[in-house]
Amino acid sequence: MQVRTDVYRAQGDDGQIYIVFRRTQIVSVKTPYGLVKKQREPKFYLGNGDLLECSGSYDTFKTVDGKLVLRLIPAKAGAVG
C-alpha cells in the first residue's frame, strides 16, 4: 500500500490561512491478469490532523464538528512547490 500526500493552502471563515493535506491510498489488487493498482477516494485533513468533510462546492471543506469552514486557495499559474 502506498499513500500519496498533497499539500494545499486554505483560508478559513475566520480569515486565517491553514494547511490542508489530501491523502490518497493506492493499493495493489491481485487479479487473474496480474497486479492492478487501485486508488481509494482521497481524504482531506487539517494541518493538525483533524478530518475534513466536503461542504458544498468542490473546494470547500468543514471540520467534522462544523466549527471551521475552509476554502482551498488555488495555486498561481506557473508556481512551483
N, CA, C and O atoms as CSV, one atom per row, in Angstrom:
chain,resi,resn,atom,element,x,y,z
A,1,MET,N,N,0.841,-1.172,0.000
A,1,MET,CA,C,0.000,0.000,0.000
A,1,MET,C,C,0.892,1.243,0.000
A,1,MET,O,O,1.889,1.309,0.720
A,2,GLN,N,N,0.520,2.212,-0.811
A,2,GLN,CA,C,1.209,3.488,-0.866
A,2,GLN,C,C,0.237,4.582,-0.443
A,2,GLN,O,O,-0.973,4.468,-0.641
A,3,VAL,N,N,0.777,5.626,0.134
A,3,VAL,CA,C,-0.036,6.784,0.486
A,3,VAL,C,C,0.593,8.004,-0.171
A,3,VAL,O,O,1.774,8.295,0.022
A,4,ARG,N,N,-0.210,8.706,-0.943
A,4,ARG,CA,C,0.244,9.930,-1.593
A,4,ARG,C,C,-0.351,11.107,-0.828
A,4,ARG,O,O,-1.547,11.127,-0.536
A,5,THR,N,N,0.485,12.082,-0.506
A,5,THR,CA,C,0.031,13.251,0.242
A,5,THR,C,C,0.295,14.513,-0.574
A,5,THR,O,O,1.419,14.765,-1.007
A,6,ASP,N,N,-0.754,15.295,-0.775
A,6,ASP,CA,C,-0.644,16.587,-1.438
A,6,ASP,C,C,-0.945,17.662,-0.403
A,6,ASP,O,O,-1.753,17.454,0.503
A,7,VAL,N,N,-0.295,18.804,-0.540
A,7,VAL,CA,C,-0.442,19.891,0.428
A,7,VAL,C,C,-1.086,21.094,-0.258
A,7,VAL,O,O,-0.698,21.475,-1.362
A,8,TYR,N,N,-2.069,21.681,0.410
A,8,TYR,CA,C,-2.774,22.850,-0.101
A,8,TYR,C,C,-2.841,23.921,0.970
A,8,TYR,O,O,-2.710,23.637,2.161
A,9,ARG,N,N,-3.046,25.159,0.532
A,9,ARG,CA,C,-3.345,26.246,1.459
A,9,ARG,C,C,-4.838,26.497,1.382
A,9,ARG,O,O,-5.448,26.356,0.322
A,10,ALA,N,N,-5.420,26.868,2.507
A,10,ALA,CA,C,-6.845,27.172,2.536
A,10,ALA,C,C,-7.077,28.342,3.477
A,10,ALA,O,O,-6.340,28.546,4.442
A,11,GLN,N,N,-8.117,29.105,3.173
A,11,GLN,CA,C,-8.485,30.213,4.045
A,11,GLN,C,C,-9.743,29.830,4.801
A,11,GLN,O,O,-10.736,29.400,4.214
A,12,GLY,N,N,-9.681,29.996,6.119
A,12,GLY,CA,C,-10.817,29.671,6.959
A,12,GLY,C,C,-11.811,30.803,7.010
A,12,GLY,O,O,-11.502,31.936,6.642
A,13,ASP,N,N,-13.024,30.488,7.476
A,13,ASP,CA,C,-14.033,31.535,7.598
A,13,ASP,C,C,-13.680,32.535,8.691
A,13,ASP,O,O,-14.344,33.561,8.837
A,14,ASP,N,N,-12.624,32.231,9.466
A,14,ASP,CA,C,-12.128,33.171,10.469
A,14,ASP,C,C,-11.040,34.087,9.908
A,14,ASP,O,O,-10.497,34.925,10.628
A,15,GLY,N,N,-10.719,33.923,8.601
A,15,GLY,CA,C,-9.737,34.777,7.947
A,15,GLY,C,C,-8.311,34.264,7.987
A,15,GLY,O,O,-7.448,34.812,7.302
A,16,GLN,N,N,-8.036,33.226,8.770
A,16,GLN,CA,C,-6.677,32.685,8.871
A,16,GLN,C,C,-6.377,31.748,7.704
A,16,GLN,O,O,-7.285,31.205,7.075
A,17,ILE,N,N,-5.078,31.571,7.428
A,17,ILE,CA,C,-4.619,30.636,6.404
A,17,ILE,C,C,-4.238,29.331,7.096
A,17,ILE,O,O,-3.557,29.338,8.121
A,18,TYR,N,N,-4.682,28.211,6.527
A,18,TYR,CA,C,-4.429,26.893,7.094
A,18,TYR,C,C,-3.769,26.001,6.054
A,18,TYR,O,O,-3.876,26.239,4.851
A,19,ILE,N,N,-3.092,24.979,6.533
A,19,ILE,CA,C,-2.527,23.937,5.680
A,19,ILE,C,C,-3.526,22.786,5.654
A,19,ILE,O,O,-4.039,22.369,6.693
A,20,VAL,N,N,-3.796,22.272,4.437
A,20,VAL,CA,C,-4.706,21.141,4.271
A,20,VAL,C,C,-3.945,20.046,3.538
A,20,VAL,O,O,-3.280,20.304,2.535
A,21,PHE,N,N,-4.049,18.822,4.045
A,21,PHE,CA,C,-3.419,17.662,3.412
A,21,PHE,C,C,-4.482,16.823,2.719
A,21,PHE,O,O,-5.557,16.590,3.272
A,22,ARG,N,N,-4.177,16.370,1.502
A,22,ARG,CA,C,-5.031,15.395,0.821
A,22,ARG,C,C,-4.249,14.096,0.764
A,22,ARG,O,O,-3.183,14.029,0.151
A,23,ARG,N,N,-4.774,13.075,1.399
A,23,ARG,CA,C,-4.098,11.776,1.426
A,23,ARG,C,C,-4.889,10.777,0.599
A,23,ARG,O,O,-6.093,10.605,0.790
A,24,THR,N,N,-4.199,10.127,-0.314
A,24,THR,CA,C,-4.816,9.150,-1.194
A,24,THR,C,C,-4.080,7.827,-1.036
A,24,THR,O,O,-2.859,7.771,-1.180
A,25,GLN,N,N,-4.823,6.757,-0.738
A,25,GLN,CA,C,-4.223,5.429,-0.624
A,25,GLN,C,C,-4.266,4.743,-1.980
A,25,GLN,O,O,-5.277,4.774,-2.682
A,26,ILE,N,N,-3.159,4.132,-2.327
A,26,ILE,CA,C,-3.071,3.364,-3.560
A,26,ILE,C,C,-2.717,1.931,-3.158
A,26,ILE,O,O,-1.685,1.682,-2.535
A,27,VAL,N,N,-3.594,0.999,-3.528
A,27,VAL,CA,C,-3.387,-0.396,-3.160
A,27,VAL,C,C,-3.252,-1.235,-4.423
A,27,VAL,O,O,-3.843,-0.921,-5.456
A,28,SER,N,N,-2.473,-2.300,-4.329
A,28,SER,CA,C,-2.335,-3.237,-5.428
A,28,SER,C,C,-3.277,-4.403,-5.190
A,28,SER,O,O,-3.270,-5.016,-4.122
A,29,VAL,N,N,-4.093,-4.703,-6.199
A,29,VAL,CA,C,-5.079,-5.783,-6.099
A,29,VAL,C,C,-4.672,-6.880,-7.075
A,29,VAL,O,O,-4.392,-6.626,-8.246
A,30,LYS,N,N,-4.647,-8.107,-6.558
A,30,LYS,CA,C,-4.267,-9.235,-7.398
A,30,LYS,C,C,-5.475,-9.685,-8.215
A,30,LYS,O,O,-6.523,-10.006,-7.655
A,31,THR,N,N,-5.327,-9.709,-9.536
A,31,THR,CA,C,-6.390,-10.157,-10.436
A,31,THR,C,C,-5.840,-11.289,-11.301
A,31,THR,O,O,-4.633,-11.532,-11.303
A,32,PRO,N,N,-6.704,-11.978,-12.028
A,32,PRO,CA,C,-6.202,-13.027,-12.934
A,32,PRO,C,C,-5.243,-12.489,-13.997
A,32,PRO,O,O,-4.492,-13.252,-14.605
A,33,TYR,N,N,-5.271,-11.171,-14.219
A,33,TYR,CA,C,-4.416,-10.556,-15.235
A,33,TYR,C,C,-3.151,-9.959,-14.641
A,33,TYR,O,O,-2.361,-9.342,-15.355
A,34,GLY,N,N,-2.954,-10.135,-13.352
A,34,GLY,CA,C,-1.785,-9.586,-12.686
A,34,GLY,C,C,-2.189,-8.540,-11.652
A,34,GLY,O,O,-3.369,-8.377,-11.343
A,35,LEU,N,N,-1.194,-7.838,-11.124
A,35,LEU,CA,C,-1.469,-6.812,-10.131
A,35,LEU,C,C,-2.015,-5.542,-10.798
A,35,LEU,O,O,-1.497,-5.075,-11.813
A,36,VAL,N,N,-3.062,-5.011,-10.200
A,36,VAL,CA,C,-3.669,-3.778,-10.692
A,36,VAL,C,C,-3.685,-2.786,-9.543
A,36,VAL,O,O,-4.097,-3.120,-8.432
A,37,LYS,N,N,-3.230,-1.547,-9.812
A,37,LYS,CA,C,-3.241,-0.521,-8.771
A,37,LYS,C,C,-4.600,0.161,-8.746
A,37,LYS,O,O,-5.112,0.589,-9.780
A,38,LYS,N,N,-5.173,0.256,-7.561
A,38,LYS,CA,C,-6.459,0.931,-7.368
A,38,LYS,C,C,-6.256,2.077,-6.401
A,38,LYS,O,O,-5.519,1.962,-5.422
A,39,GLN,N,N,-6.914,3.173,-6.687
A,39,GLN,CA,C,-6.791,4.370,-5.854
A,39,GLN,C,C,-8.092,4.564,-5.089
A,39,GLN,O,O,-9.173,4.606,-5.677
A,40,ARG,N,N,-7.972,4.683,-3.765
A,40,ARG,CA,C,-9.148,4.949,-2.950
A,40,ARG,C,C,-9.468,6.438,-2.979
A,40,ARG,O,O,-8.614,7.262,-3.306
A,41,GLU,N,N,-10.705,6.771,-2.635
A,41,GLU,CA,C,-11.109,8.174,-2.619
A,41,GLU,C,C,-10.247,8.941,-1.623
A,41,GLU,O,O,-10.036,8.476,-0.503
A,42,PRO,N,N,-9.744,10.117,-2.021
A,42,PRO,CA,C,-8.872,10.871,-1.116
A,42,PRO,C,C,-9.616,11.394,0.108
A,42,PRO,O,O,-10.820,11.650,0.066
A,43,LYS,N,N,-8.864,11.545,1.200
A,43,LYS,CA,C,-9.392,12.140,2.419
A,43,LYS,C,C,-8.599,13.417,2.687
A,43,LYS,O,O,-7.399,13.485,2.420
A,44,PHE,N,N,-9.278,14.411,3.212
A,44,PHE,CA,C,-8.667,15.699,3.485
A,44,PHE,C,C,-8.537,15.896,4.990
A,44,PHE,O,O,-9.444,15.567,5.756
A,45,TYR,N,N,-7.379,16.445,5.404
A,45,TYR,CA,C,-7.095,16.670,6.817
A,45,TYR,C,C,-6.574,18.082,7.018
A,45,TYR,O,O,-5.864,18.617,6.166
A,46,LEU,N,N,-6.923,18.675,8.131
A,46,LEU,CA,C,-6.363,19.947,8.541
A,46,LEU,C,C,-4.927,19.702,8.997
A,46,LEU,O,O,-4.579,18.570,9.336
A,47,GLY,N,N,-4.106,20.715,9.013
A,47,GLY,CA,C,-2.701,20.570,9.392
A,47,GLY,C,C,-2.494,19.912,10.745
A,47,GLY,O,O,-1.463,19.272,10.955
A,48,ASN,N,N,-3.437,20.046,11.670
A,48,ASN,CA,C,-3.297,19.423,12.991
A,48,ASN,C,C,-3.807,17.987,13.023
A,48,ASN,O,O,-3.793,17.351,14.077
A,49,GLY,N,N,-4.262,17.463,11.873
A,49,GLY,CA,C,-4.708,16.077,11.797
A,49,GLY,C,C,-6.211,15.884,11.850
A,49,GLY,O,O,-6.688,14.760,11.691
A,50,ASP,N,N,-6.978,16.958,12.072
A,50,ASP,CA,C,-8.436,16.834,12.109
A,50,ASP,C,C,-8.970,16.505,10.720
A,50,ASP,O,O,-8.556,17.107,9.729
A,51,LEU,N,N,-9.887,15.551,10.656
A,51,LEU,CA,C,-10.511,15.149,9.402
A,51,LEU,C,C,-11.435,16.259,8.902
A,51,LEU,O,O,-12.143,16.890,9.687
A,52,LEU,N,N,-11.419,16.488,7.600
A,52,LEU,CA,C,-12.301,17.476,6.979
A,52,LEU,C,C,-13.310,16.748,6.109
A,52,LEU,O,O,-13.018,15.682,5.566
A,53,GLU,N,N,-14.497,17.324,5.977
A,53,GLU,CA,C,-15.504,16.757,5.088
A,53,GLU,C,C,-15.953,17.828,4.100
A,53,GLU,O,O,-15.835,19.023,4.368
A,54,CYS,N,N,-16.471,17.384,2.949
A,54,CYS,CA,C,-16.923,18.321,1.923
A,54,CYS,C,C,-18.050,19.185,2.449
A,54,CYS,O,O,-18.867,18.747,3.260
A,55,SER,N,N,-18.080,20.425,1.971
A,55,SER,CA,C,-19.102,21.363,2.413
A,55,SER,C,C,-19.528,22.217,1.227
A,55,SER,O,O,-19.023,23.324,1.040
A,56,GLY,N,N,-20.440,21.714,0.441
A,56,GLY,CA,C,-20.921,22.494,-0.697
A,56,GLY,C,C,-20.117,22.237,-1.952
A,56,GLY,O,O,-20.188,21.152,-2.529
A,57,SER,N,N,-19.353,23.228,-2.379
A,57,SER,CA,C,-18.610,23.105,-3.637
A,57,SER,C,C,-17.355,22.243,-3.462
A,57,SER,O,O,-16.982,21.876,-2.348
A,58,TYR,N,N,-16.718,21.933,-4.590
A,58,TYR,CA,C,-15.570,21.025,-4.596
A,58,TYR,C,C,-14.368,21.549,-3.830
A,58,TYR,O,O,-13.513,20.759,-3.431
A,59,ASP,N,N,-14.272,22.857,-3.612
A,59,ASP,CA,C,-13.097,23.423,-2.959
A,59,ASP,C,C,-13.387,23.935,-1.553
A,59,ASP,O,O,-12.590,24.688,-0.993
A,60,THR,N,N,-14.508,23.538,-0.984
A,60,THR,CA,C,-14.899,23.994,0.349
A,60,THR,C,C,-15.034,22.799,1.281
A,60,THR,O,O,-15.664,21.798,0.940
A,61,PHE,N,N,-14.439,22.916,2.455
A,61,PHE,CA,C,-14.456,21.843,3.435
A,61,PHE,C,C,-14.810,22.402,4.805
A,61,PHE,O,O,-14.695,23.603,5.048
A,62,LYS,N,N,-15.240,21.520,5.691
A,62,LYS,CA,C,-15.509,21.929,7.069
A,62,LYS,C,C,-14.993,20.849,8.006
A,62,LYS,O,O,-14.876,19.683,7.631
A,63,THR,N,N,-14.688,21.259,9.228
A,63,THR,CA,C,-14.295,20.286,10.237
A,63,THR,C,C,-15.523,19.466,10.605
A,63,THR,O,O,-16.656,19.899,10.392
A,64,VAL,N,N,-15.295,18.284,11.157
A,64,VAL,CA,C,-16.389,17.375,11.482
A,64,VAL,C,C,-17.385,18.024,12.451
A,64,VAL,O,O,-18.592,17.810,12.340
A,65,ASP,N,N,-16.877,18.814,13.397
A,65,ASP,CA,C,-17.774,19.474,14.348
A,65,ASP,C,C,-18.437,20.722,13.761
A,65,ASP,O,O,-19.304,21.317,14.401
A,66,GLY,N,N,-18.038,21.124,12.544
A,66,GLY,CA,C,-18.658,22.239,11.850
A,66,GLY,C,C,-18.242,23.619,12.331
A,66,GLY,O,O,-18.832,24.617,11.918
A,67,LYS,N,N,-17.240,23.695,13.197
A,67,LYS,CA,C,-16.825,24.987,13.746
A,67,LYS,C,C,-15.995,25.817,12.785
A,67,LYS,O,O,-15.920,27.038,12.929
A,68,LEU,N,N,-15.363,25.170,11.797
A,68,LEU,CA,C,-14.475,25.882,10.873
A,68,LEU,C,C,-14.787,25.462,9.450
A,68,LEU,O,O,-14.851,24.270,9.151
A,69,VAL,N,N,-14.980,26.425,8.578
A,69,VAL,CA,C,-15.190,26.167,7.154
A,69,VAL,C,C,-13.982,26.720,6.406
A,69,VAL,O,O,-13.554,27.848,6.649
A,70,LEU,N,N,-13.436,25.916,5.493
A,70,LEU,CA,C,-12.232,26.283,4.749
A,70,LEU,C,C,-12.501,26.270,3.257
A,70,LEU,O,O,-13.279,25.457,2.758
A,71,ARG,N,N,-11.842,27.188,2.549
A,71,ARG,CA,C,-11.900,27.187,1.091
A,71,ARG,C,C,-10.473,27.123,0.570
A,71,ARG,O,O,-9.631,27.939,0.945
A,72,LEU,N,N,-10.199,26.141,-0.304
A,72,LEU,CA,C,-8.855,25.991,-0.851
A,72,LEU,C,C,-8.467,27.227,-1.652
A,72,LEU,O,O,-9.287,27.816,-2.357
A,73,ILE,N,N,-7.210,27.602,-1.528
A,73,ILE,CA,C,-6.657,28.731,-2.290
A,73,ILE,C,C,-6.008,28.156,-3.528
A,73,ILE,O,O,-5.077,27.358,-3.421
A,74,PRO,N,N,-6.488,28.550,-4.725
A,74,PRO,CA,C,-5.907,27.975,-5.959
A,74,PRO,C,C,-4.447,28.376,-6.117
A,74,PRO,O,O,-4.053,29.493,-5.782
A,75,ALA,N,N,-3.650,27.440,-6.635
A,75,ALA,CA,C,-2.237,27.735,-6.877
A,75,ALA,C,C,-2.130,28.711,-8.035
A,75,ALA,O,O,-2.920,28.670,-8.978
A,76,LYS,N,N,-1.147,29.584,-7.950
A,76,LYS,CA,C,-0.917,30.537,-9.033
A,76,LYS,C,C,-0.318,29.794,-10.240
A,76,LYS,O,O,0.454,28.850,-10.071
A,77,ALA,N,N,-0.671,30.216,-11.429
A,77,ALA,CA,C,-0.151,29.587,-12.645
A,77,ALA,C,C,1.360,29.738,-12.680
A,77,ALA,O,O,1.893,30.824,-12.454
A,78,GLY,N,N,2.043,28.642,-12.964
A,78,GLY,CA,C,3.494,28.671,-13.064
A,78,GLY,C,C,4.210,28.562,-11.728
A,78,GLY,O,O,5.441,28.567,-11.691
A,79,ALA,N,N,3.470,28.464,-10.633
A,79,ALA,CA,C,4.100,28.357,-9.304
A,79,ALA,C,C,4.701,26.970,-9.149
A,79,ALA,O,O,4.147,25.984,-9.633
A,80,VAL,N,N,5.825,26.904,-8.477
A,80,VAL,CA,C,6.498,25.637,-8.231
A,80,VAL,C,C,6.523,25.421,-6.729
A,80,VAL,O,O,6.759,26.351,-5.958
A,81,GLY,N,N,6.273,24.161,-6.318
A,81,GLY,CA,C,6.389,23.836,-4.906
A,81,GLY,C,C,5.099,23.805,-4.244
A,81,GLY,O,O,5.027,23.545,-3.043
